[in-house]
């Protein structure tokens, strides 16, 4: 046996190979050897696969965008001063000889801040890879980057909604979630005063969602005056597991021990055909709302199921339309327009086949109206647990 074939040599050779980077990942660059063939082993055109991936990503992101647009408004402010009381002035009886008193807007305000962070990712190719790859293969990287961006923004918005933790932004302004039992007292509304602690993060005290949970969440929002105006809508956003249970609620019937529903669940106009022994009085919920499929309605809320809502949780939120300035959560971007939105930045080498490209996003979030939504965790006992939403 020669020295080259000894077990010791083989062991050393294997050990040396383990120190090498995986094939196709030399320095993090896509190389000539990474160029894909034109068809798979079963004869499927790779460009068809890329197109299918892009279509799935586009559809997936459309729901994300439609969902978060109803929760947010765009802003470049670091914080907003929000009145902590609504005007309690009333008209006075007119005097024949005097002028009326002037209206006095609320004078007490609280500063509601918005976070701000920069995020980025890179794509890298060698010139030989770009020379021999198809346009679809290159575009696929951009498609994945768009998906990552949408997941980041949506996940951050939903995390802010479901997380009561108070933080600070770079200016030291407080950034809030919904009312979380802290010392802030909600503004009075229509003669009803509130006190601290006041929380919009509640635990159901049951292992399954029941009608009382949904009704309590609705009341938490409407008692502050949100969702009652003609230009607003109350939405119940929930995971399909909870939405399925809600579809069984019927007015006057128990859906849990000693829990009797106050309303009937009514399928939307887009629901599958169903038999209804009684007449439906009133307007049936639309099939869609802002591009989201509406499952049905329960009392004043539209029930919208989404896998983006963590299982075991639901939220009732008042929306005033896509990107309305009256929505609950601020989506903060940079004051300079060129730094807003999803950005694709050319690499360091110009006038040559692209070797580097950078994808960037700069944004932050914060709740401006803390009583405009209520989050419920379906849990038998204990305190509220903050879910971790993928970003």
VENFEN-V268672 format. One record per pair of residues at least 4 apart in sequence whose C-alpha atoms are under 7 Angstrom apart, sorted by the first residue. I is the first residue (numbers start at 1). GAP is how many residues later the second one is. Records with the same first field share a line. If there is no record, write none. Layout:
I->GAP / GAP
//
This chain:
1->4 / 5
2->4
4->5
5->4 / 5
6->4
7->4
8->4
9->4
10->4
11->4
12->4
13->4
14->4
15->4
21->4 / 5
24->6 / 7 / 9 / 10
25->4 / 5
29->95 / 96 / 97
30->4 / 94 / 95 / 96 / 99
31->94 / 95 / 97 / 98
32->96 / 97
35->94 / 97 / 98
38->7 / 8
39->4 / 5 / 6 / 7
40->4 / 5 / 6
45->4
46->4
47->4 / 89
48->4
49->4
50->4 / 86 / 90
51->4
52->4
53->4
54->4 / 89
55->4
56->4
57->4 / 90
58->4
59->4
60->4
61->4 / 86 / 89
62->4
63->4 / 229
64->4 / 90
65->4
66->4 / 224 / 225 / 226
68->4 / 86
69->253 / 254
70->249 / 251 / 252 / 253
71->248 / 256 / 257 / 258
72->251 / 255 / 256 / 257 / 258 / 259
73->250 / 251 / 252 / 254 / 256 / 257 / 258
74->249 / 256 / 257 / 258
75->255 / 256 / 257 / 258
76->256 / 257 / 258 / 259
77->255
78->35 / 36
79->32 / 33 / 34 / 35 / 94
80->31 / 32 / 33
81->28 / 29 / 30 / 31
82->27 / 28 / 29 / 30
83->23 / 25 / 26 / 27
84->24 / 25 / 26 / 102 / 103
85->21 / 23 / 102 / 103
86->20 / 101 / 102 / 103
87->18 / 19
94->6
112->62 / 63 / 64 / 256
113->56 / 60 / 61 / 62 / 253
114->55 / 61 / 216 / 218 / 250 / 251 / 252
115->54 / 60 / 249 / 250 / 251
116->53 / 216 / 246 / 247 / 248
117->245 / 246 / 247
118->243 / 244 / 245
119->241 / 242 / 243
120->238 / 239 / 240 / 241
121->237 / 238 / 239
122->235 / 236 / 237
123->233 / 234 / 235
124->231 / 232 / 233
125->4 / 5 / 230 / 231
126->4 / 229
127->4 / 226 / 228
128->4
129->4
133->4
134->4
135->4
136->4
139->4
140->4
141->4
142->4
143->4
144->4
145->4
146->4
147->4
148->4
149->4
150->4
151->4 / 240
152->4 / 239
153->4
154->4
155->4 / 234 / 235 / 236
156->4 / 235
157->4 / 208
158->4
159->4 / 230
160->17 / 206
161->16 / 17
162->213 / 224
163->14 / 223
164->13 / 14 / 16
165->12
166->8 / 9 / 10 / 11
167->7 / 8 / 9
168->4 / 5 / 6 / 7
169->4 / 5 / 6
175->191
176->190 / 191
177->189 / 190 / 193
178->22 / 189 / 192 / 193
179->19 / 20 / 21 / 191 / 192
180->18 / 19 / 20 / 21
181->15 / 16 / 17 / 18
182->14 / 15
183->13 / 14
184->12
185->9 / 10 / 11
186->8
188->4 / 5 / 6
189->4 / 35 / 36
200->20 / 174 / 175
201->173 / 174 / 175 / 183
202->173 / 174 / 175 / 182
203->173 / 174 / 175 / 176 / 180 / 181
204->9 / 172 / 173 / 174 / 175 / 176
205->174 / 175 / 176
206->172 / 173 / 174
207->171 / 172 / 173
208->170
209->4 / 33 / 36 / 169
210->4 / 45 / 46
211->4 / 38 / 50
212->4 / 47
213->4
214->4
215->4
216->4
217->4 / 99 / 157
218->4 / 98
219->4
220->154
221->5 / 150 / 151 / 152 / 153
222->4 / 5 / 6
224->147
226->92 / 146
227->5 / 6 / 7 / 91
228->4
231->89
232->86 / 87 / 88
233->85 / 86 / 87
234->66 / 67 / 68 / 82 / 83 / 84 / 85
235->66 / 67 / 68 / 69 / 81 / 82 / 83
236->65 / 66 / 67 / 68 / 78 / 79 / 80 / 81
237->66 / 67 / 68 / 69 / 77 / 78 / 79
238->4 / 5 / 66 / 67 / 68 / 71 / 75 / 76 / 77
239->4 / 66 / 67 / 68 / 70 / 71 / 72 / 75
240->4 / 65 / 66 / 67
241->70
242->4
243->4 / 62
247->18
248->17
249->6 / 12 / 15 / 16
250->11 / 13 / 14 / 15
251->10 / 11 / 12 / 13
252->8 / 9 / 10
253->7 / 8
254->4 / 5 / 6 / 7
255->4 / 5
263->35 / 36
264->34
265->31 / 32 / 33
266->30 / 31 / 32
267->4 / 28 / 29 / 30
268->16 / 17 / 18 / 19 / 26 / 27 / 28 / 29
269->15 / 16 / 17 / 18
270->16 / 17
271->24
285->11 / 12 / 17
286->8
287->6 / 7
288->4 / 5 / 6
289->4 / 5
293->11
294->8 / 9 / 10
295->8 / 9 / 10
296->6 / 7
297->4 / 5 / 6
298->4
309->5
312->65 / 66
313->63 / 64 / 65
314->61 / 62 / 63
315->58 / 59 / 60 / 61
316->57 / 58 / 59
317->55 / 56 / 57
318->54 / 55
319->8
320->4 / 6 / 7
328->39 / 40 / 41 / 44
329->36 / 37 / 38 / 39
330->35 / 36 / 37 / 38
331->32 / 33 / 34
332->31 / 32 / 33
333->7 / 29 / 30 / 31
334->5 / 6
340->22
341->20
342->18 / 19
343->16 / 17 / 18
344->14 / 15 / 16
345->12 / 13 / 14
346->10 / 11 / 12
347->7 / 8 / 9 / 10 / 11
348->8
349->5 / 6
377->7
//
